[in-house]
Structure formats: C-alpha cells, structure tokens
Amino acid sequence: MSKVLFLLISGKEAPEKANMAIITASRQVKAGRYEDAKVLLYGPMEEYVANLKGEYAEAFMDLVNSKAIDSACVAIAKRYNVDQKLSQMGIQLSPFGERLAKYVNEGYQVISF
C-alpha cells in the first residue's frame, strides 16, 4: 500500500474545487485506501475551512477527528487571521515547508487540490 499526502490549497476563489478536495480526502481516509493518509492545509484553504458550514464542514471535521490532518501553515493562518479559530478546531499550526519536506522525504505521494 502507498502513503499519501493530500495538499489542500484551494479556497473561496474556487469553492467547488475546495469542496471536492475536502470530500475526496475525507472519503479516502474513511475508506482506509492507503497505508497512511495525511492532510496539509496551506494558503486559501486555511481561511476556507475556518468558515465552513454544512456537509463540507462535517466532512472536514471527520478528517480532524480521524487525526488525518497533520497541520496548517502557521504563517498563513496568522496572515488570514484564522490561527485561533483553526487551533480551536483542533488543527496544529506548523511551518508548512518543514511539514511538507517531512512527508516527501518519507516517500508519501503528494496529491494537491
């Protein structure tokens, strides 16, 4: 089996793409289709998930509750002023470059939305 890293970067500029990213990652994790599946949030996706409602918010919280979300970029979260909200949702804030390098160096396949 493969190890996969979902890199979620789309946001309100492309809401359909952002919603598809959340649903795809959630369904893949829930189905256990990979040896390991992790999610990194970066850029507009951080602001997007901080303000989600409805079924997409539920799918996103499934990712959070399953511990699939590794982290969101601390610098971007502060720039968008969503750092506290993401932390309250249970999302760790970390330097994006360090977290991305960790997974690439461990052989994860990166899928970006």
N, C-alpha and C positions, 0 to 999 in steps of 0.2 A: 504494500500500500504506500501511497505517497503522502507527503506532508505539504500542506497548502497554506499560504498566507493570502488572505483577502485584504487588499489595499483599497479602502473606500475613500474616495476623494471628491466625488460629485456632491453637489448640494442644491440649493434653491435655484441656481442658474439652469439646472437640468433635473427637475424633480422626478420625472419618470425614471431616469437613469439611476438616481439616488435611491428611489423606492425599490427598483429592481435589484440593486446591489444588496440592500438590506434583506429582501425576501430570499434572494439566491443564497447568500451566506447563511441565513437562518435555516433554510431548508437543508442545505448541505451539512451543516453541523448537526442538526437534529437527526438526520438520517445516518450519521456516522460513516460517511462515504470515504473518509480519509483516515490514515493512521493518526494524523493530528491536523486540526484546522484552527488557525488563529486569525484574528482581525486586527488591523491597524486603522485608525481614523486619522485623516490628515486634511488640512485645508477646509474648504466649504462644508464638507461632511460633518465637521465638528459642530458648526453652528446649526446645521440642518437637524441633526439628531437631538440637540439640546431643546429643540422646539417642536418635535414630532408629536402627533396626536393620532389616535385611532389604531387601525390594524398594523400600520407600519411601526408605530411606537411599541406595540405588543411584540412584533417580530424582533425589533431591536432589543427589547428587554429580555427576550429569550436568549439572545446572544450574550448579553451581560450576565444573566443568571447562570448560563452554562459555562461561564468563565472562558469563553472563546475570545472575548475582546482582550487583547493584550494591553493596549493603551491608545491614548490620543496625544497628539503633539502638544506639549506644554506651551510652547511659544505661540502657536496658532490659537490655542484655547484662550490665552491671555489677550491676544490681538482682537479676537472676536468677542471678548468679554463673556465667555461661557465657561471659564475654568471652574468656578464654584459649582455651577449647575451640573457639569459633567462629573465632577467629584462626588456630588450628592447622588448621582445616578449609579455610583459605584465604579466609575471608569478611572483607571490610573492615568495620570499625566506624566509623560516621559519625553525626553528628547527623541524626536522622530528618527533622525539619522542613526542613532545608536540602536534603536529597536529594529529598524529595517535591516541594518547590517547583521544583527544577531541572527535573524531568520534566514537571510540569504546565505550567510556563512554556514548555517546548519543544514543547508540543502532544501529549504522549502521552495516550492514552486509559487511564484507570485502571480496572482490574478487581480487585476485592477479594474475598478469601475469608476 
